[in-house]
Amino acid sequence: MPKKIPMRQCLGCREMKQKRDLIRAVRSPQGEVSLDFVGKKPGRGAYLCPDEQCLKKAIKSKALSRAFGVDIPDSVMEELSNQSKEMQVEAKES
């Protein structure tokens, strides 16, 4: 029996993708928003593709703010953008 692969929906493109291929943002129980690269931080999680276009769509539609119910700090959005760029470079290299 094959192992089940966890799937999550990207907030930008709204497509279902493998969890490990997405970037997880998390809102902690204290209301703090940050990125979770390991996938183990406690709190409400939301996922985005490591694609610049998906990130732009999510920002424009305020999808992260709606998912978490809070305003997203600029520092988190900048970190998401940087992580997205790094993951695209890694994908091109492999």
trRosetta pair geometry for C-beta under 8 A, 3 or more apart (Angstrom, degrees):
i j d omega theta_ij theta_ji phi_ij phi_ji
5 18 5.7 -48 164 -121 119 102
5 19 7.8 -171 166 14 73 91
6 18 7.2 90 79 -158 59 62
6 19 4.2 -2 100 -11 105 135
7 16 4.8 29 168 178 123 105
7 17 6.7 159 -151 80 81 18
7 18 6.3 -59 -103 -98 64 38
7 19 6.6 -139 -106 -39 13 80
8 16 7.2 166 85 -146 20 65
8 17 6.7 -33 65 64 68 68
8 18 7.9 27 23 149 79 16
8 19 4.9 84 -7 -98 112 76
8 22 5.7 -101 73 31 122 157
8 47 4.3 78 130 15 135 162
9 14 6.2 -1 -179 -157 109 47
9 15 7.0 174 -145 87 69 22
9 16 5.4 -40 -89 -90 72 63
9 17 7.8 115 -114 17 27 72
9 47 6.8 133 74 63 39 114
10 13 5.0 23 89 45 131 83
10 14 6.4 -88 75 -38 77 14
10 15 5.5 9 29 51 113 70
10 17 6.1 35 -36 13 106 119
10 22 6.3 -155 -88 -118 85 123
10 47 5.9 -86 -101 113 48 91
10 48 5.7 75 -152 -137 85 36
10 49 4.6 4 -124 -30 145 90
10 54 5.6 -48 166 -158 133 139
11 14 7.5 17 -156 -74 18 59
11 46 5.7 26 -46 171 134 111
11 47 6.7 155 -16 75 87 50
11 48 5.5 -45 37 -85 97 81
11 54 7.7 109 72 171 62 98
11 58 4.6 70 107 -116 105 117
11 63 4.0 155 171 133 113 138
11 64 6.3 105 123 -64 166 66
11 67 6.3 -74 -106 -40 137 142
12 48 5.7 68 -13 -142 109 90
12 49 6.0 -93 49 27 124 99
12 51 7.2 -154 86 71 152 100
12 53 7.1 132 160 114 136 61
12 54 2.9 127 85 -172 152 72
12 55 6.1 -47 -81 -46 146 23
12 56 7.4 75 -141 53 125 50
12 57 4.1 108 -160 67 83 111
12 58 4.1 -69 -79 -39 81 96
12 63 7.0 -158 -74 35 45 155
13 49 6.1 15 12 -4 118 138
13 51 7.5 23 -28 62 127 138
13 53 7.6 54 -67 107 105 99
13 54 4.9 -60 -23 -107 94 102
13 57 6.7 102 -64 55 52 156
15 49 7.7 32 55 -56 106 128
17 21 5.2 -93 152 75 117 122
17 22 5.8 131 86 -53 117 107
17 47 8.0 -155 60 138 101 134
17 49 6.7 85 15 -92 161 94
18 21 4.7 80 70 4 91 109
18 22 7.5 -176 91 -11 50 91
19 22 6.1 -70 -156 34 34 108
19 39 7.3 73 155 -121 116 146
19 47 7.2 -103 -134 -108 65 151
21 49 7.5 -8 131 -129 94 71
21 50 7.5 -115 167 6 67 105
22 47 4.1 30 147 -173 144 113
22 48 6.3 143 -168 66 94 29
22 49 6.1 -61 -116 -88 80 40
22 50 7.4 -172 -134 -27 34 78
23 35 6.6 -35 175 -148 104 112
23 37 7.9 -29 -142 -101 77 64
23 47 6.9 144 70 -155 44 62
23 48 5.1 -27 60 66 97 87
23 49 7.6 28 13 123 90 7
23 50 5.7 109 -31 -76 109 79
23 80 6.5 138 121 -141 149 82
23 83 5.6 114 -121 119 143 132
23 84 6.9 -82 -18 -75 152 73
23 87 7.2 -135 -60 -23 110 155
24 35 7.1 120 85 -165 57 63
24 36 4.5 -47 98 67 110 98
24 37 7.6 -179 47 -81 93 21
24 39 5.7 107 11 -100 157 72
24 45 5.1 -24 -164 -158 109 114
24 46 7.3 138 -155 69 60 36
24 47 5.6 -31 -98 -96 64 75
25 33 6.5 11 173 -173 106 95
25 34 7.3 178 -155 96 69 26
25 35 5.7 -48 -104 -102 64 59
25 36 7.1 140 -128 12 14 86
25 45 7.1 142 76 -155 45 59
25 46 5.1 -22 63 64 96 90
25 47 7.6 -176 20 -83 74 26
25 48 6.9 37 -11 -1 108 110
25 64 6.2 -4 81 -136 158 119
25 68 7.8 -76 121 -54 113 130
25 76 6.9 83 -140 176 120 120
25 80 6.8 -18 -74 -89 120 121
26 33 7.3 171 88 -146 40 54
26 34 6.2 -22 62 66 84 72
26 35 7.5 105 16 -146 82 14
26 36 4.5 44 -8 -24 126 128
26 41 4.8 156 78 89 166 124
26 42 7.9 126 174 90 137 25
26 43 4.6 107 171 80 101 116
26 44 6.7 152 -155 77 63 45
26 45 5.0 -26 -98 -96 84 70
26 46 7.7 174 -82 20 38 67
27 31 6.5 -15 -178 -145 101 33
27 32 7.1 159 -155 76 57 35
27 33 5.1 -24 -98 -92 76 76
27 43 5.2 -152 86 166 45 125
27 44 4.7 -6 51 56 99 100
27 68 4.2 133 -45 -141 144 115
27 69 7.8 153 134 44 177 82
27 70 6.5 140 -128 27 138 125
28 31 6.8 -40 72 28 76 21
28 32 4.6 4 32 53 118 88
28 33 7.8 -146 6 -71 76 28
28 34 7.2 25 -29 18 105 105
28 41 7.0 -75 -89 163 88 113
28 42 6.7 65 -137 87 74 78
28 43 4.4 -99 -108 -71 31 146
29 42 6.5 -15 -21 121 104 112
29 43 5.8 -135 -35 -95 59 89
31 70 6.0 128 -166 -76 93 158
33 64 7.8 89 -158 163 144 116
33 68 6.1 25 -95 -161 118 170
33 70 6.6 -162 -41 83 121 125
33 72 5.7 -97 107 -127 166 73
33 73 6.4 173 63 14 113 92
33 76 5.2 -18 115 -83 106 167
34 41 7.3 -116 78 -178 110 173
34 76 6.5 -127 -108 -110 35 111
35 76 6.9 161 -37 -150 85 84
35 79 5.6 -137 -15 125 132 125
35 80 6.6 171 -81 -79 123 71
35 83 6.4 161 -152 -32 163 159
36 39 5.9 114 133 -83 110 28
36 40 7.1 -165 -175 40 117 46
36 41 4.2 -126 -111 18 126 120
36 45 6.9 -72 41 -115 141 106
37 83 7.9 -146 -90 -135 105 137
38 41 7.3 111 62 -26 97 79
39 45 7.9 38 -143 -122 69 153
44 67 7.3 176 144 148 120 86
44 68 6.1 154 92 -115 129 71
46 63 7.7 168 179 134 141 93
46 64 6.0 162 94 -123 153 71
46 67 4.2 73 -90 135 143 156
46 68 6.7 -94 -14 -49 134 90
48 54 5.8 155 -171 127 87 117
48 55 6.1 72 173 -88 139 72
48 58 5.8 -57 -112 -30 121 164
48 64 7.8 -26 -55 -74 126 109
48 80 6.7 35 63 -162 152 122
48 84 7.6 -54 121 -85 118 113
49 54 4.0 92 50 23 108 168
49 55 7.8 -119 71 -40 74 72
49 84 7.9 63 112 -129 59 104
50 83 6.9 -101 -125 129 98 80
50 84 4.8 172 -163 -134 62 60
50 86 8.0 -84 -162 70 126 65
50 87 3.4 -59 -171 87 155 142
50 88 6.1 -167 135 -48 103 72
50 91 7.5 155 91 -25 131 131
51 54 4.3 80 71 7 100 107
51 55 6.9 -172 89 -9 52 85
51 84 6.6 -81 33 -162 10 113
51 88 7.2 103 -105 -80 49 113
52 55 5.7 -57 -151 36 32 113
52 56 6.4 33 153 -20 66 106
52 81 7.5 51 -121 -143 80 79
52 84 5.8 134 -75 137 58 134
52 85 7.3 49 -73 -76 104 73
52 88 7.3 -15 -27 -45 93 152
53 56 5.7 -52 -148 35 32 112
53 57 6.4 34 153 -20 65 104
54 57 5.7 -53 -149 35 33 112
54 58 6.3 31 153 -19 66 107
55 58 5.7 -55 -147 37 30 111
55 59 6.3 30 154 -19 65 106
55 80 6.0 162 -133 134 123 112
55 81 6.1 141 156 -94 158 68
55 84 5.4 -68 -39 -67 144 164
56 59 5.8 -54 -146 36 31 110
56 60 6.1 30 156 -19 65 109
57 60 5.8 -57 -145 38 28 111
57 61 6.1 7 163 0 65 113
57 63 7.6 25 122 -8 76 133
58 61 6.3 -64 -138 49 24 97
58 63 4.4 -82 -148 44 74 121
58 64 5.8 63 162 -28 111 93
59 62 7.4 19 -178 -76 30 42
59 64 7.6 -4 -89 13 50 114
59 77 6.5 80 -105 -144 117 125
62 65 4.4 -39 -179 40 92 121
62 66 5.9 97 121 -24 86 95
63 66 5.8 -58 -148 39 31 109
63 67 6.1 32 155 -23 67 108
64 67 5.6 -53 -143 35 32 112
64 68 6.3 5 165 2 66 111
64 72 5.0 30 110 -57 124 147
65 68 6.5 -72 -145 50 24 93
65 69 7.7 106 167 -70 55 5
65 70 6.8 -119 -146 85 67 36
65 71 5.9 3 -125 -114 114 39
65 72 5.5 -110 -73 -13 79 96
66 69 7.4 27 -167 -70 27 46
68 72 7.1 106 43 -74 139 90
72 76 5.4 -107 -180 74 93 128
72 77 5.9 100 127 -52 118 98
73 76 4.9 96 66 3 84 100
73 77 7.3 -154 99 -2 47 86
74 77 5.5 -57 -150 40 39 112
74 78 6.1 41 152 -22 71 105
75 78 5.7 -52 -146 36 30 113
75 79 6.3 32 153 -19 63 106
76 79 5.6 -53 -146 37 32 113
76 80 6.4 38 151 -22 64 103
77 80 5.6 -49 -149 33 32 115
77 81 6.5 35 151 -20 63 104
78 81 5.6 -53 -151 34 32 113
78 82 6.5 32 151 -17 65 105
79 82 5.7 -52 -146 37 33 111
79 83 6.2 32 155 -18 66 107
80 83 5.8 -56 -145 39 28 110
80 84 6.2 35 153 -25 63 107
81 84 5.6 -53 -150 32 29 116
81 85 6.6 28 153 -18 62 104
82 85 5.8 -56 -153 35 32 110
82 86 6.5 31 151 -19 66 106
83 86 5.6 -53 -147 36 34 113
83 87 6.3 31 156 -17 67 107
84 87 6.0 -58 -148 37 28 107
84 88 6.5 28 153 -19 63 106
85 88 5.8 -55 -150 34 31 111
85 89 6.6 32 153 -19 64 104
86 89 5.8 -56 -153 34 32 111
86 90 6.5 31 151 -18 65 106
87 90 5.6 -50 -146 37 35 113
87 91 6.3 38 153 -22 65 105
88 91 5.7 -53 -147 35 32 113
88 92 6.5 32 154 -19 64 105
89 92 5.9 -56 -151 35 31 110
89 93 6.4 30 153 -20 65 108
90 93 5.8 -58 -149 35 31 112
90 94 6.5 14 160 -8 66 110
91 94 6.4 -66 -146 42 28 99
